[in-house]
């Protein structure tokens, strides 16, 4: 969590992927995030299993998983719940 917040403050844009391992949609979303991470190697993208980091869900009012928090200049500006496609995520994060 601290790493995400520090990265969000240091960079123009950062993202934090929130998931649970038993969620089928999260498993697909995780593979999509892995591809986007390869395509955008300079973008800090953190990951957290909400089973172990419930405080993150509370702090950012996460309504469901998977969730991608996007921060610009240190402030969370968007929550993405529908991971439509790799190109969609690339456009959101690029």
Phi, psi and omega in degrees: 000313180298322179297318179297312182297321178293317179295321180296325179284326182281333187247156176297326182217143176211162180221155180223116182266124182246133186207174166229141187293334181274355180281119180298319178296324178295324179296318177293315180298323179299318178295322178295316179298321178300319179294315180297322178299320177293324182284333181235069187295338181272350180274122177289120177234114177265163178225144177213133173278115184291347173296331182253348184228054180299334179297332178294317179298320179292313184299319184257011178052050179286127185269330179198171176242152357289155178220135176244113176272128178247127180243140175235126179052043174088352182245129174298125183242342183205146172241126179251123178253334181258104179271081190295314182194167176298314178301323178298313180294322178298318179294319180296323187261341185287000000 
